[in-house]
Amino acid sequence: MRNYFYILFLFVGFTSCDDGDIIINNFDFEDATLTSCKKAGKAKVLYIINNDDIFETISLQATNTAFSEEADVLSTNTSSDIRFDLSTSNKLTYRTYDGTVPPNYFCSDIPPSNPKVNEEFISVGGTVVINTIAEFNSTDKDGDGVPDAEELDEDTDGDGIMNVDDNDDDGDNILTSTEIANFNEDAVNEDGYRDTDEDGTANYLDDDDDNDTVKTKREVSEESQDPTAPENRNADGLANYLNPLIKDEFTGEIAIVPNVISVTYRSSIIIQNLQLQNQNGSGEVISFETYDLGDFISATTLITSPTPANTDN
């Protein structure tokens, strides 16, 4: 990471402990990824533990209404930065220790008595700026098995969700990922996708996969929405919506399968005009014009697109 600093002390400063040991203050956690713990209310602790060359940690404890309620997600807001000043309740802390720092050091309800803190710097000024971006599968955003390059600028079922973001491209209540799976070794179209009725349109884009004049969505139980469920298959195990000899049709309103895709949120944390004061009583202050604390990568979560009302009964 790149940290820009100005006067007061060298970026790498050497200070002595009471026992004569030399402690290195480098504040440099190159390419480290932040970990998170959630405290009472909306308070979060973001931290990095280094046990390699020196036993050290850096942590940001903060409370902000813009933070996600999820313990392993910092923010899902990709439209604007989160900004707040460091204070007694929102503070950055750097420490060195006399031994290995355990992984649960910041997450325990009662902080462990060991290792002993040799040196501690706490923020006395600075502004935290958090920028968040959403990261999807780089080649298949909706994870339906069809590359994004083949789905751009198309909305096959006209539901207002582009195919690149739609996990049911033809709106027949069978997920695209299910329709392109070809366990029965059915015929395929010229693009290599399963085409059960051999009409040239791949199943995942065909609203009547077996061409029996009954829409696929009407051949899938509205209770289970599962083509593999017993009520949706014949004695040979073939799903009704793939069997042209079965025209059993479910009546009534059909519940549309929710459009859910996976996303990871990456939050970069920059601290402007950071000032850290040594807590040994010396009054030593180290200042950074811009300090890059690192990135927090959330656990993969799910987002659901608004589902339009079903008008095709």
C-alpha positions as CSV (number, residue, x, y, z in Angstrom):
1,M,0.0,0.0,0.0
2,R,1.2,3.5,-0.6
3,N,1.3,5.9,2.4
4,Y,2.2,9.6,1.9
5,F,3.4,11.4,5.0
6,Y,4.8,14.7,6.1
7,I,7.0,15.9,8.9
8,L,7.1,15.2,12.4
9,F,8.9,11.8,12.3
10,L,10.4,9.4,9.9
11,F,8.1,6.8,8.3
12,V,10.3,4.2,9.9
13,G,11.0,5.4,13.5
14,F,12.9,3.7,16.2
15,T,12.0,4.0,19.8
16,S,13.1,2.2,22.9
17,C,11.0,0.3,25.4
18,D,11.6,0.3,29.1
19,D,13.3,-3.1,28.8
20,G,15.7,-1.9,26.2
21,D,14.1,-3.6,23.2
22,I,13.9,-1.7,19.9
23,I,10.4,-1.3,18.4
24,I,10.0,-0.5,14.7
25,N,7.1,1.8,13.8
26,N,6.5,1.3,10.1
27,F,2.7,1.4,9.9
28,D,3.1,-0.4,6.6
29,F,0.8,-3.4,6.0
30,E,1.7,-3.9,2.3
31,D,-1.1,-5.5,0.3
32,A,-2.9,-6.8,3.4
33,T,-6.6,-7.4,3.4
34,L,-8.7,-6.1,6.4
35,T,-10.7,-8.4,8.6
36,S,-13.9,-7.4,10.4
37,C,-15.6,-7.9,13.7
38,K,-19.0,-6.4,14.6
39,K,-19.5,-5.0,18.1
40,A,-22.6,-3.9,19.9
41,G,-25.0,-1.8,17.8
42,K,-23.4,-0.8,14.5
43,A,-19.8,-0.6,15.7
44,K,-17.3,-2.4,13.6
45,V,-13.6,-3.2,14.1
46,L,-11.5,-3.5,10.9
47,Y,-8.1,-4.8,11.6
48,I,-4.8,-6.3,10.2
49,I,-2.6,-8.6,12.3
50,N,1.1,-9.1,11.3
51,N,3.1,-11.8,13.0
52,D,5.9,-12.0,10.5
53,D,8.8,-9.7,11.0
54,I,7.3,-7.9,14.0
55,F,4.2,-8.5,16.1
56,E,1.9,-5.6,15.2
57,T,-1.7,-4.7,14.5
58,I,-3.6,-1.8,13.1
59,S,-7.3,-1.4,13.7
60,L,-10.1,1.0,12.9
61,Q,-13.0,1.0,15.4
62,A,-15.9,3.0,14.1
63,T,-19.7,3.4,14.3
64,N,-21.5,4.8,11.3
65,T,-25.2,4.5,10.2
66,A,-24.0,3.9,6.6
67,F,-22.4,0.6,7.6
68,S,-24.1,-2.6,6.8
69,E,-25.9,-4.5,9.6
70,E,-24.2,-7.7,8.3
71,A,-21.1,-8.6,10.3
72,D,-19.0,-9.6,7.3
73,V,-20.1,-6.7,5.0
74,L,-18.9,-3.2,5.6
75,S,-21.0,-1.4,3.0
76,T,-23.2,-2.0,0.0
77,N,-23.4,1.7,-1.0
78,T,-21.7,2.0,-4.3
79,S,-23.2,5.4,-5.2
80,S,-21.3,7.6,-2.8
81,D,-18.4,7.6,-0.3
82,I,-18.8,7.2,3.4
83,R,-16.9,10.0,5.2
84,F,-16.4,10.6,8.9
85,D,-13.8,12.2,11.2
86,L,-11.7,10.2,13.7
87,S,-12.6,10.8,17.3
88,T,-12.7,9.1,20.6
89,S,-15.5,6.8,19.4
90,N,-14.1,6.4,15.8
91,K,-10.4,5.7,16.2
92,L,-7.4,4.2,14.5
93,T,-5.0,2.2,16.7
94,Y,-1.5,0.9,15.9
95,R,0.2,-1.5,18.4
96,T,3.3,-3.6,18.7
97,Y,3.5,-6.6,21.0
98,D,5.9,-8.9,22.8
99,G,4.6,-12.0,21.2
100,T,2.3,-13.6,18.6
101,V,-1.1,-11.9,18.3
102,P,-3.9,-14.5,18.1
103,P,-6.5,-14.3,15.3
104,N,-9.4,-13.6,17.7
105,Y,-7.6,-10.7,19.5
106,F,-10.1,-8.1,18.3
107,C,-13.1,-10.3,18.3
108,S,-13.2,-11.6,21.9
109,D,-15.7,-10.0,24.3
110,I,-12.9,-9.8,26.8
111,P,-9.5,-8.8,25.3
112,P,-6.8,-11.3,26.0
113,S,-4.1,-10.4,28.6
114,N,-1.4,-11.7,26.3
115,P,0.5,-10.7,24.3
116,K,1.6,-7.6,26.1
117,V,1.3,-4.3,24.3
118,N,4.8,-2.8,23.9
119,E,3.8,0.4,22.1
120,E,0.6,2.0,21.1
121,F,-0.3,4.9,18.8
122,I,-3.9,6.2,18.7
123,S,-5.4,8.6,16.2
124,V,-5.8,12.3,17.3
125,G,-7.0,13.5,13.9
126,G,-8.0,12.5,10.4
127,T,-10.9,11.9,8.1
128,V,-11.9,8.4,7.0
129,V,-13.1,8.0,3.4
130,I,-14.6,4.7,2.3
131,N,-15.3,3.9,-1.3
132,T,-17.2,0.7,-2.2
133,I,-17.5,-1.1,-5.5
134,A,-19.6,-4.2,-6.4
135,E,-17.7,-7.1,-7.9
136,F,-19.4,-9.8,-9.9
137,N,-18.1,-12.8,-11.7
138,S,-15.8,-11.2,-14.3
139,T,-17.2,-13.2,-17.3
140,D,-20.6,-14.3,-16.1
141,K,-22.2,-11.7,-13.9
142,D,-25.4,-13.5,-13.2
143,G,-23.7,-16.9,-12.8
144,D,-26.1,-18.7,-15.2
145,G,-23.5,-20.4,-17.2
146,V,-23.9,-18.2,-20.3
147,P,-20.9,-15.8,-20.8
148,D,-21.8,-12.1,-20.5
149,A,-20.4,-11.5,-24.0
150,E,-23.4,-13.6,-25.3
151,E,-26.0,-11.8,-23.3
152,L,-25.3,-8.1,-23.8
153,D,-28.1,-5.8,-24.9
154,E,-30.7,-8.5,-24.7
155,D,-33.9,-8.9,-22.6
156,T,-35.4,-12.1,-24.0
157,D,-38.4,-12.3,-21.7
158,G,-39.1,-8.5,-21.7
159,D,-39.2,-8.4,-17.9
160,G,-37.0,-5.3,-17.7
161,I,-33.9,-7.3,-16.5
162,M,-31.3,-7.7,-19.1
163,N,-30.1,-11.2,-19.8
164,V,-26.7,-10.4,-18.4
165,D,-28.4,-9.8,-15.0
166,D,-31.1,-12.4,-15.4
167,N,-30.9,-15.9,-14.0
168,D,-34.0,-16.9,-16.0
169,D,-33.5,-15.4,-19.4
170,D,-36.7,-16.6,-21.0
171,G,-38.9,-16.1,-18.0
172,D,-40.2,-19.7,-18.0
173,N,-39.5,-20.3,-14.3
174,I,-36.7,-22.7,-15.0
175,L,-33.3,-21.2,-14.2
176,T,-31.0,-20.7,-17.2
177,S,-28.3,-22.7,-15.4
178,T,-30.8,-25.7,-15.3
179,E,-31.8,-25.3,-18.9
180,I,-28.3,-25.4,-20.3
181,A,-27.4,-28.5,-18.3
182,N,-27.6,-31.4,-20.8
183,F,-27.6,-34.6,-18.7
184,N,-30.0,-36.3,-21.1
185,E,-27.7,-35.5,-24.1
186,D,-30.5,-33.8,-25.9
187,A,-29.9,-32.1,-29.2
188,V,-28.1,-28.8,-29.2
189,N,-28.5,-25.7,-31.4
190,E,-25.7,-24.2,-33.6
191,D,-24.3,-22.4,-30.6
192,G,-24.0,-25.6,-28.7
193,Y,-26.7,-25.1,-26.1
194,R,-29.4,-27.7,-25.2
195,D,-32.3,-27.5,-27.7
196,T,-34.7,-30.3,-26.7
197,D,-37.3,-29.6,-29.4
198,E,-34.7,-28.9,-32.1
199,D,-36.3,-25.7,-33.2
200,G,-33.0,-23.8,-33.3
201,T,-33.8,-21.9,-30.1
202,A,-31.8,-23.0,-27.0
203,N,-34.0,-24.1,-24.1
204,Y,-32.8,-21.2,-21.9
205,L,-34.3,-18.8,-24.5
206,D,-37.3,-20.9,-25.4
207,D,-40.6,-20.5,-23.5
208,D,-41.9,-23.9,-24.7
209,D,-38.9,-26.2,-24.5
210,D,-40.6,-29.4,-25.8
211,N,-42.8,-27.6,-28.3
212,D,-46.0,-29.2,-27.0
213,T,-47.9,-25.9,-27.2
214,V,-48.0,-25.7,-23.4
215,K,-45.7,-23.0,-22.0
216,T,-42.8,-24.3,-20.0
217,K,-43.9,-22.2,-17.0
218,R,-47.3,-24.0,-17.1
219,E,-45.6,-27.4,-16.9
220,V,-43.7,-26.7,-13.6
221,S,-45.5,-27.0,-10.3
222,E,-46.3,-23.6,-8.8
223,E,-45.8,-25.1,-5.4
224,S,-42.3,-26.4,-5.9
225,Q,-41.0,-24.4,-8.9
226,D,-38.7,-27.4,-9.3
227,P,-38.6,-29.4,-12.6
228,T,-36.9,-32.3,-10.7
229,A,-39.7,-32.7,-8.2
230,P,-41.7,-36.0,-8.5
231,E,-44.9,-34.1,-9.4
232,N,-43.1,-32.7,-12.4
233,R,-41.7,-35.9,-13.9
234,N,-43.0,-39.0,-15.5
235,A,-42.1,-42.6,-14.6
236,D,-39.0,-42.5,-16.7
237,G,-37.7,-39.4,-14.8
238,L,-38.2,-37.0,-17.7
239,A,-39.4,-33.6,-16.6
240,N,-42.8,-32.7,-18.0
241,Y,-41.6,-29.5,-19.6
242,L,-39.2,-31.6,-21.7
243,N,-41.7,-34.3,-22.6
244,P,-43.9,-33.5,-25.7
245,L,-46.2,-36.4,-24.8
246,I,-47.3,-34.8,-21.6
247,K,-49.4,-31.7,-21.7
248,D,-50.5,-31.5,-18.1
249,E,-51.0,-27.8,-17.4
250,F,-51.0,-26.0,-14.1
251,T,-53.6,-23.4,-13.8
252,G,-53.9,-20.2,-11.8
253,E,-51.4,-17.5,-11.1
254,I,-47.8,-18.5,-11.3
255,A,-45.2,-17.3,-8.7
256,I,-42.2,-16.0,-10.6
257,V,-38.8,-17.3,-9.5
258,P,-36.9,-14.5,-7.8
259,N,-33.9,-13.1,-9.8
260,V,-31.0,-13.5,-7.4
261,I,-27.3,-13.1,-8.3
262,S,-24.1,-13.2,-6.2
263,V,-22.0,-10.1,-5.6
264,T,-19.0,-9.2,-3.5
265,Y,-18.4,-5.6,-2.2
266,R,-14.9,-4.2,-2.0
267,S,-14.4,-1.2,0.2
268,S,-11.2,0.8,0.0
269,I,-10.4,2.8,3.2
270,I,-8.3,5.9,2.9
271,I,-7.5,8.2,5.9
272,Q,-6.8,11.8,5.0
273,N,-4.6,14.0,7.3
274,L,-4.0,11.2,9.8
275,Q,-2.3,12.0,13.0
276,L,-1.2,9.2,15.4
277,Q,0.0,10.0,18.9
278,N,2.3,7.7,20.9
279,Q,0.6,6.7,24.2
280,N,3.9,6.5,26.1
281,G,3.5,10.1,27.3
282,S,6.2,11.5,25.1
283,G,3.7,13.5,23.0
284,E,5.3,11.9,19.8
285,V,2.9,12.4,16.8
286,I,3.3,10.8,13.4
287,S,1.4,12.4,10.6
288,F,0.3,11.1,7.2
289,E,-1.2,13.3,4.5
290,T,-2.9,10.2,3.0
291,Y,-2.8,6.8,4.7
292,D,-4.1,3.8,2.8
293,L,-5.5,1.4,5.4
294,G,-6.3,-1.2,2.8
295,D,-9.3,-3.0,1.3
296,F,-12.1,-4.8,3.1
297,I,-13.7,-7.5,0.9
298,S,-17.1,-8.6,2.1
299,A,-18.3,-12.2,2.1
300,T,-20.1,-13.0,-1.1
301,T,-23.7,-12.0,-0.7
302,L,-26.9,-12.1,-2.8
303,I,-28.9,-9.3,-4.4
304,T,-32.4,-9.7,-5.7
305,S,-33.7,-7.7,-8.6
306,P,-37.3,-6.4,-8.4
307,T,-39.6,-9.0,-9.8
308,P,-42.3,-7.6,-12.2
309,A,-45.9,-8.7,-11.7
310,N,-46.8,-11.8,-13.5
311,T,-49.3,-10.9,-16.3
312,D,-49.0,-14.1,-18.3
313,N,-51.5,-16.5,-16.8
